[in-house]
Amino acid sequence: MNDLVVACLDAGPDERRRECADVLYSAVPHAAVDAWLLAVRALARYPGCVLVLVPKVGGGCVVRVRPSGLTSGCAIALRGGAGRPR
């Protein structure tokens, strides 16, 4: 598969999309420590994922990248905050 797969961590119990995701994000803001833990746990649980974004309460995001997961020249940005796919 050559497409970038992005999935929401908060999208219910169906794991299929998260299991094949390259990028995972949360649409729900978390306390800073909880955001950090969620991002770390997501990378551990979904080995195919290379990038996790979790918004923090009060603004900002925790961003965790798998150490050797991205090649140079890759960039991902969210405008207006994370949200559920439409």
Wavefront OBJ file of the C-alpha trace (Angstrom):
o trace
v 0.000 0.000 0.000
v 1.407 3.415 -0.968
v -1.191 5.640 0.699
v -0.737 7.389 4.015
v -3.277 6.022 6.496
v -4.417 8.391 9.265
v -6.729 7.151 12.018
v -8.319 8.570 15.146
v -7.532 6.937 18.496
v -10.987 7.932 19.799
v -13.026 6.421 16.963
v -14.664 3.586 18.876
v -13.840 -0.099 19.284
v -13.100 -0.934 15.622
v -9.336 -1.534 15.541
v -8.929 -2.245 11.803
v -8.054 1.293 10.749
v -5.781 1.937 13.729
v -3.908 -1.327 13.156
v -2.855 -0.249 9.659
v -2.395 3.472 10.380
v 0.827 5.323 9.694
v -0.397 8.300 11.732
v -2.656 8.202 14.786
v -4.238 11.203 16.480
v -6.614 11.934 19.301
v -9.460 14.411 18.880
v -9.869 14.704 22.657
v -7.528 17.010 24.622
v -5.761 15.361 27.559
v -3.780 16.611 30.547
v -0.102 16.900 29.545
v 1.013 13.731 31.360
v -1.942 11.727 30.038
v -1.316 12.984 26.497
v 2.316 11.880 26.735
v 1.333 8.427 28.066
v -1.349 7.953 25.400
v 1.138 8.784 22.646
v 3.777 6.407 24.043
v 1.231 3.600 24.490
v -0.147 4.096 20.975
v 3.335 3.680 19.461
v 3.842 0.532 21.538
v 0.434 -0.945 20.655
v 0.464 -0.139 16.925
v 3.909 -1.075 15.544
v 3.098 0.163 12.028
v 2.411 3.670 13.270
v 5.247 6.180 12.889
v 3.627 9.360 14.255
v 1.142 10.057 17.083
v -0.430 13.444 17.877
v -2.404 14.058 21.076
v -3.779 17.526 21.932
v -3.197 18.869 25.418
v -5.809 20.644 27.522
v -5.113 24.351 27.211
v -3.444 24.070 23.818
v -0.514 22.449 22.106
v 0.056 18.838 21.183
v 2.229 15.961 22.259
v 3.887 14.544 19.159
v 5.742 11.245 19.315
v 7.645 9.761 16.386
v 8.933 6.217 16.082
v 12.736 6.688 16.063
v 13.459 5.192 12.652
v 9.948 5.433 11.244
v 10.115 8.551 9.059
v 12.517 9.405 6.289
v 13.829 12.896 5.737
v 11.483 15.137 3.838
v 8.277 13.881 5.487
v 6.125 16.464 7.223
v 2.615 16.344 8.654
v 0.658 19.279 10.054
v -2.866 19.794 11.332
v -4.651 23.095 10.766
v -7.266 24.166 13.239
v -6.636 21.247 15.584
v -7.346 17.557 15.330
v -10.868 16.406 14.590
v -12.810 13.430 13.404
v -12.515 12.629 9.692
v -15.483 13.754 7.601
l 1 2 3 4 5 6 7 8 9 10 11 12 13 14 15 16 17 18 19 20 21 22 23 24 25 26 27 28 29 30 31 32 33 34 35 36 37 38 39 40 41 42 43 44 45 46 47 48 49 50 51 52 53 54 55 56 57 58 59 60 61 62 63 64 65 66 67 68 69 70 71 72 73 74 75 76 77 78 79 80 81 82 83 84 85 86
